[in-house]
């Protein structure tokens, strides 16, 4: 006589197997990554202000070159936030990376425009104040 296994038992075992092999992803907390964006943006702008104050002859291109590391850090912070958000929402890694690259590019463009305008204005203000 062969043992009889009920369909309910088989389904239960299959469900148990699937549940034991799936690991729940912890929820992604954007707070730190968002804070990094603000911190790096502030550092980049402060670098530009410091450059205008310290450089004997200031230029926008000089400020851009002097603050490149801060600019790169800000871009990386945006990339990290965008990628991690996409992954936490269930996107596959390739799509998350592609989206993060696009978001980083847009963020770099935006902050560079603001930075260059701020530096240009400060250089002009400084020139007006000089005798």
The 8 nearest C-alpha neighbors of each residue, nearest first, counted from 0:
[[1, 2, 3, 4, 5, 6, 8, 9],
 [2, 0, 3, 4, 5, 6, 9, 8],
 [3, 1, 4, 0, 5, 8, 6, 9],
 [2, 4, 1, 5, 0, 6, 8, 9],
 [5, 3, 2, 6, 8, 9, 7, 1],
 [4, 6, 8, 7, 3, 9, 10, 2],
 [5, 7, 9, 8, 10, 4, 11, 3],
 [8, 6, 10, 5, 9, 11, 4, 12],
 [7, 9, 11, 5, 6, 10, 12, 4],
 [10, 8, 6, 12, 11, 7, 13, 5],
 [11, 9, 13, 7, 12, 8, 14, 6],
 [12, 10, 8, 14, 9, 13, 7, 15],
 [11, 13, 15, 9, 14, 10, 8, 16],
 [12, 14, 16, 10, 15, 11, 9, 17],
 [15, 13, 11, 17, 16, 12, 18, 10],
 [14, 16, 12, 18, 13, 17, 19, 11],
 [17, 15, 13, 19, 14, 18, 12, 20],
 [18, 16, 14, 20, 19, 15, 13, 21],
 [19, 17, 15, 21, 20, 16, 14, 22],
 [18, 20, 16, 17, 21, 15, 22, 14],
 [21, 19, 17, 18, 16, 22, 15, 23],
 [22, 20, 18, 19, 17, 23, 16, 24],
 [23, 21, 24, 20, 19, 18, 25, 17],
 [22, 24, 25, 21, 26, 18, 20, 19],
 [25, 23, 22, 26, 87, 27, 21, 89],
 [24, 26, 23, 27, 87, 28, 22, 88],
 [25, 27, 24, 28, 87, 23, 88, 29],
 [28, 26, 87, 29, 25, 84, 83, 24],
 [27, 29, 30, 26, 31, 32, 84, 25],
 [30, 28, 32, 31, 33, 27, 80, 84],
 [29, 31, 33, 28, 32, 34, 35, 27],
 [32, 30, 34, 33, 29, 35, 28, 36],
 [31, 33, 35, 34, 29, 80, 30, 36],
 [34, 32, 36, 30, 35, 31, 29, 37],
 [33, 35, 31, 37, 36, 32, 30, 38],
 [36, 34, 32, 38, 33, 37, 39, 76],
 [35, 37, 33, 39, 34, 76, 38, 40],
 [38, 36, 40, 34, 35, 39, 41, 33],
 [37, 39, 35, 41, 40, 36, 34, 42],
 [38, 40, 73, 42, 36, 41, 37, 35],
 [41, 39, 37, 43, 42, 38, 73, 36],
 [42, 40, 38, 44, 39, 43, 45, 37],
 [41, 43, 39, 45, 40, 44, 46, 38],
 [44, 42, 69, 46, 40, 41, 45, 70],
 [45, 43, 47, 41, 46, 42, 114, 40],
 [46, 44, 48, 42, 47, 43, 41, 49],
 [45, 47, 49, 43, 44, 48, 66, 42],
 [48, 46, 50, 44, 45, 49, 62, 118],
 [47, 49, 45, 51, 50, 46, 44, 52],
 [50, 48, 52, 46, 47, 51, 45, 53],
 [49, 51, 47, 53, 48, 52, 54, 62],
 [50, 52, 48, 49, 57, 53, 54, 47],
 [53, 51, 49, 50, 54, 48, 55, 57],
 [54, 52, 50, 51, 49, 55, 57, 56],
 [53, 55, 56, 57, 50, 51, 52, 49],
 [56, 54, 57, 53, 52, 51, 50, 58],
 [57, 55, 54, 58, 51, 53, 61, 122],
 [58, 56, 54, 51, 55, 122, 61, 59],
 [59, 57, 61, 60, 62, 56, 122, 119],
 [58, 60, 62, 61, 119, 118, 63, 115],
 [59, 61, 63, 58, 62, 64, 115, 65],
 [62, 60, 58, 64, 59, 63, 65, 57],
 [61, 63, 65, 59, 64, 60, 47, 66],
 [62, 64, 60, 66, 61, 65, 67, 59],
 [63, 65, 61, 67, 62, 66, 60, 68],
 [66, 64, 62, 63, 67, 61, 50, 46],
 [65, 67, 63, 69, 64, 68, 46, 62],
 [66, 68, 70, 64, 69, 65, 63, 71],
 [67, 69, 71, 70, 66, 72, 65, 43],
 [70, 68, 43, 72, 71, 66, 67, 73],
 [69, 71, 67, 73, 68, 72, 43, 66],
 [70, 72, 74, 68, 73, 69, 67, 75],
 [73, 71, 69, 75, 74, 70, 76, 68],
 [72, 74, 39, 76, 70, 71, 75, 40],
 [75, 73, 71, 77, 103, 76, 72, 107],
 [74, 76, 78, 72, 73, 77, 79, 71],
 [77, 75, 73, 79, 74, 78, 36, 35],
 [78, 76, 80, 74, 103, 75, 79, 81],
 [77, 79, 99, 75, 103, 81, 76, 80],
 [78, 80, 76, 82, 77, 81, 83, 75],
 [79, 81, 77, 83, 32, 78, 82, 84],
 [80, 82, 99, 84, 78, 79, 83, 77],
 [83, 81, 99, 95, 85, 79, 84, 80],
 [82, 84, 86, 80, 85, 81, 79, 87],
 [85, 83, 87, 81, 82, 86, 80, 88],
 [84, 86, 88, 95, 82, 83, 87, 90],
 [87, 85, 83, 90, 89, 88, 84, 95],
 [88, 86, 84, 89, 85, 27, 83, 26],
 [87, 89, 85, 86, 90, 84, 83, 27],
 [88, 90, 86, 87, 91, 85, 84, 92],
 [91, 89, 86, 85, 88, 95, 94, 92],
 [90, 92, 94, 93, 95, 89, 86, 85],
 [91, 93, 95, 94, 96, 90, 86, 82],
 [92, 94, 96, 95, 91, 97, 90, 98],
 [95, 93, 97, 96, 92, 91, 98, 90],
 [94, 96, 92, 82, 85, 98, 93, 97],
 [95, 97, 99, 93, 94, 98, 82, 92],
 [98, 96, 94, 100, 99, 95, 93, 101],
 [97, 99, 101, 95, 100, 96, 94, 102],
 [100, 98, 81, 78, 82, 96, 102, 101],
 [99, 101, 103, 97, 98, 102, 96, 104],
 [102, 100, 104, 98, 99, 103, 105, 97],
 [103, 101, 99, 105, 104, 100, 106, 98],
 [102, 104, 78, 106, 100, 77, 74, 101],
 [103, 105, 101, 107, 102, 106, 100, 108],
 [106, 104, 108, 102, 107, 103, 109, 101],
 [105, 107, 103, 109, 108, 104, 102, 110],
 [108, 106, 104, 110, 105, 109, 74, 111],
 [109, 107, 105, 111, 106, 110, 104, 112],
 [110, 108, 106, 112, 107, 111, 105, 113],
 [109, 111, 113, 112, 107, 108, 114, 106],
 [110, 112, 114, 108, 113, 109, 107, 115],
 [113, 111, 115, 110, 109, 114, 116, 108],
 [112, 114, 110, 116, 111, 115, 117, 109],
 [115, 113, 111, 117, 112, 116, 110, 118],
 [114, 116, 118, 112, 117, 113, 111, 119],
 [115, 117, 119, 113, 114, 118, 120, 112],
 [116, 118, 114, 120, 115, 119, 113, 121],
 [119, 117, 121, 115, 120, 116, 122, 59],
 [118, 120, 116, 122, 121, 117, 115, 59],
 [121, 119, 123, 117, 118, 122, 124, 116],
 [122, 120, 124, 118, 123, 119, 125, 117],
 [121, 123, 125, 119, 124, 120, 118, 126],
 [122, 124, 126, 120, 125, 121, 119, 127],
 [125, 123, 121, 127, 126, 122, 120, 128],
 [124, 126, 122, 128, 123, 127, 121, 129],
 [125, 127, 123, 129, 124, 128, 122, 130],
 [128, 126, 124, 125, 129, 123, 130, 122],
 [129, 127, 125, 126, 124, 130, 123, 122],
 [128, 130, 126, 127, 125, 124, 123, 122],
 [129, 128, 127, 126, 125, 124, 123, 122]]
